[in-house]
């Protein structure tokens, strides 16, 4: 195994990736990395996070916030809440 660089863990559990590692993995500011574990050790690789679309639209969230601030109605499921929101 070739050692590309070394780093210390801070008191907050943070590690600075050495510049040689960042260059090899083509990691720029804001990129996301994954830590993968197998019998040989831990591996770092660049990864992409796919964000799922929001369950509610902006307009639905506005209505939900309005309803949340009001007292009274309790919903037992998201579908029940959506049904009520559509009726508004």
DRENTI-610744 format. One record per atom (N, C-alpha, C, O, CB): residue in three letters; x, y, z. Coordinates in steps of 0.1 Angstrom, whole numbers, plus 5000, padded with zeros to 4 digits. Each point is the difference from the previous one (the first is absolute). Glycine has a CB too. Example, Ala and Ser with C-alpha at 12.3 -4.5 7.8 and 13.67 -1.06 7.14 Angstrom:
2
ALA513249435078
ALA499150125000
ALA500950125000
ALA501050005007
ALA497149885005
SER501550234981
SER500950115000
SER499250115008
SER500550115001
SER500749834977
END
This chain:
88
UNK500849885000
UNK499250125000
UNK500950125000
UNK501050015007
UNK497149875005
UNK501550224980
UNK500850134999
UNK499350105009
UNK498850034998
UNK502049914978
UNK500050135032
UNK499550115009
UNK500150124991
UNK501150044996
UNK499649855026
UNK498250184976
UNK499950124992
UNK500250125009
UNK500550114995
UNK498049784988
UNK501050115029
UNK500150115009
UNK499549965014
UNK499449895002
UNK500350274979
UNK500549925029
UNK499649985013
UNK499350125006
UNK500350114996
UNK501649725007
UNK497350155007
UNK499350115006
UNK499649965015
UNK499949885003
UNK499250204974
UNK500750025031
UNK499649975014
UNK498550035001
UNK499450094993
UNK502949975016
UNK497149875001
UNK498650035003
UNK499950115011
UNK500749995010
UNK498649774984
UNK499950345003
UNK499850115010
UNK499149955012
UNK499449894999
UNK500950284982
UNK499649915029
UNK499149975011
UNK498649994996
UNK499249945007
UNK502450185008
UNK498049944974
UNK498650004995
UNK499849884990
UNK499049984994
UNK500950275008
UNK501249674996
UNK499949884991
UNK500250044986
UNK499649924991
UNK498949985025
UNK502050214981
UNK500250054986
UNK501449964995
UNK501050005008
UNK497450194996
UNK501749794983
UNK501349964994
UNK500150094988
UNK499150024992
UNK500849745016
UNK501350294990
UNK500350074987
UNK500649904991
UNK501049945003
UNK499450285009
UNK499049774976
UNK500649914990
UNK501250064994
UNK500050124995
UNK497849785000
UNK503350035004
UNK501350064995
UNK499750044985
UNK499249944993
UNK502249925022
UNK499350244980
UNK499850054987
UNK500249904989
UNK499349994990
UNK501450235018
UNK500349694995
UNK500349894990
UNK498849914999
UNK499749954989
UNK502750065017
UNK496949965005
UNK498849924999
UNK498950074993
UNK499349944991
UNK501349955031
UNK499250244981
UNK498950084993
UNK500350004985
UNK499049994992
UNK500750155029
UNK501549874975
UNK500450014986
UNK499749864993
UNK499450004989
UNK502350185016
UNK498749715002
UNK499849874994
UNK498549974998
UNK499649944990
UNK502549985021
UNK497150124999
UNK498649974999
UNK499250114993
UNK498849994999
UNK501449885022
UNK500550244975
UNK499350114993
UNK498950065009
UNK498950024995
UNK501749884982
UNK499850125035
UNK499150065010
UNK500250155001
UNK501050055004
UNK498949735009
UNK499050294984
UNK500050155002
UNK499150045011
UNK499349915006
UNK501250124970
UNK499650095028
UNK499150055011
UNK498549974997
UNK499650024989
UNK502150165016
UNK497649775005
UNK498649974998
UNK499749864995
UNK498849965000
UNK500950284995
UNK501349685001
UNK499849874995
UNK499649915012
UNK500350035011
UNK501350004969
UNK497749865017
UNK499649905010
UNK500949884999
UNK500349954989
UNK497350145011
UNK502849855011
UNK500849885000
UNK499349895008
UNK499250035010
UNK502950104988
UNK498249754999
UNK499449895007
UNK501249925007
UNK501149994994
UNK496949994990
UNK501849965028
UNK500949925006
UNK499549865000
UNK499049975005
UNK501850225010
UNK500049724978
UNK499649864998
UNK500949915008
UNK501250025000
UNK498050044976
UNK500249845030
UNK500849915009
UNK500049864994
UNK498949954996
UNK500550205024
UNK501749794980
UNK500149864997
UNK501149935008
UNK500550075009
UNK498649974967
UNK501249845022
UNK501049935008
UNK501450064999
UNK500749995010
UNK498049804987
UNK501650284993
UNK501350064998
UNK500150135007
UNK501250055002
UNK499049834976
UNK498750195024
UNK500150135007
UNK498950094995
UNK498949954995
UNK503550025007
UNK497850165000
UNK499050104996
UNK500550074987
UNK501150034999
UNK498250005025
UNK499849984967
UNK500350074987
UNK499150124999
UNK498950015004
UNK501749774985
UNK500050335005
UNK499350124997
UNK499750014985
UNK500949984992
UNK500250135029
UNK497749934976
UNK499750024986
UNK499050124998
UNK499250025009
UNK501249734986
UNK499750314994
UNK499150114997
UNK498649944997
UNK499949894994
UNK502050264997
UNK497149915014
UNK498649954997
UNK499150124997
UNK500350115002
UNK500149695013
UNK498450164980
UNK499050104996
UNK498849975009
UNK499649885000
UNK501350154976
UNK498550075030
UNK498849985007
UNK498850054992
UNK500050124996
UNK501349915026
UNK497849884975
UNK498850044993
UNK498950045010
UNK499749935009
UNK500949914972
UNK498950285018
UNK499050065009
UNK498649964994
UNK499750044988
UNK501950155020
UNK497649755000
UNK498749974995
UNK499150125000
UNK500250095009
UNK500149685000
UNK498850244982
UNK499150115000
UNK499250025013
UNK499749895006
UNK500250094969
UNK499850145029
UNK499350025012
UNK498649935000
UNK499449994989
UNK501850235014
UNK498449735008
UNK498749935001
UNK498950104998
UNK498949974996
UNK502149865020
UNK499250304988
UNK499050104999
UNK500550124992
UNK501250035000
UNK497949905022
UNK500050144971
UNK500450114992
UNK500250125009
UNK499749995012
UNK499049934968
UNK501950195015
UNK500150125008
UNK498750055006
UNK499950045012
UNK502150024974
UNK497049945005
UNK498650045004
UNK499549915011
UNK499450055010
UNK500250044967
UNK500649785022
UNK499549905010
UNK500750035013
UNK499450005011
UNK500249834972
UNK501850195017
UNK500750035012
UNK499550135007
UNK499950005012
UNK502149894978
UNK497750215002
UNK499550125006
UNK498749975008
UNK499850055011
UNK501250094970
UNK498149785012
UNK498849975007
UNK500249915012
UNK499350025010
UNK499549994968
UNK502249905021
UNK500349915012
UNK500550085011
UNK499649985012
UNK501049844973
UNK500350285013
UNK500550095010
UNK498950085007
UNK499950015012
UNK502350004976
UNK496950035004
UNK498850085005
UNK499249915009
UNK499550045011
UNK500450104968
UNK499849745016
UNK499249905008
UNK500849965013
UNK499449985010
UNK499549944969
UNK502450065020
UNK500849965011
UNK500050115011
UNK500049975012
UNK501549894973
UNK498450265011
UNK500050115010
UNK498650015007
UNK499850065011
UNK501950064976
UNK497349835006
UNK498650005006
UNK499849885008
UNK500749894998
UNK498450244982
UNK500149885030
UNK499749885009
UNK498849934996
UNK499050074995
UNK502250045024
UNK498749774983
UNK498749934997
UNK500249864993
UNK499949905007
UNK499150324992
UNK501149794988
UNK500049874992
UNK501349925001
UNK501150064999
UNK497350064986
UNK501449755016
UNK501149915001
UNK499849904988
UNK498949954998
UNK501550075028
UNK500749964967
UNK499949904988
UNK500849875004
UNK501050015006
UNK498850194977
UNK499649695013
UNK500649875003
UNK500949954989
UNK500749905002
UNK497350055011
UNK502050124975
UNK500949964990
UNK500350124991
UNK499250105000
UNK499949665000
UNK501950224991
UNK500350114991
UNK498950014989
UNK499750114996
UNK502849855008
UNK497049934993
UNK498950004990
UNK498850085005
UNK499450084992
UNK501449704999
UNK498950205021
UNK498950075006
UNK500250155001
UNK499150084997
UNK500449725017
UNK501850244989
UNK500450145000
UNK499950064986
UNK499550114998
UNK502049855022
UNK499049964970
UNK500050054986
UNK498550024995
UNK499750104993
UNK502549785003
UNK497050035008
UNK498650014996
UNK499350135005
UNK499350074993
UNK500649675007
UNK500450295013
UNK499550125006
UNK500650124994
UNK499350104997
UNK500449785024
UNK501650124976
UNK500750124993
UNK499350034987
UNK499850114996
UNK502449835016
UNK497649954980
UNK499350024987
UNK498750065001
UNK499550074991
UNK501749745001
UNK498150175019
UNK498650055002
UNK500150155004
UNK498950064999
UNK500349715007
UNK501950284997
UNK500150145005
UNK499950104988
UNK500150125002
UNK501249815017
END
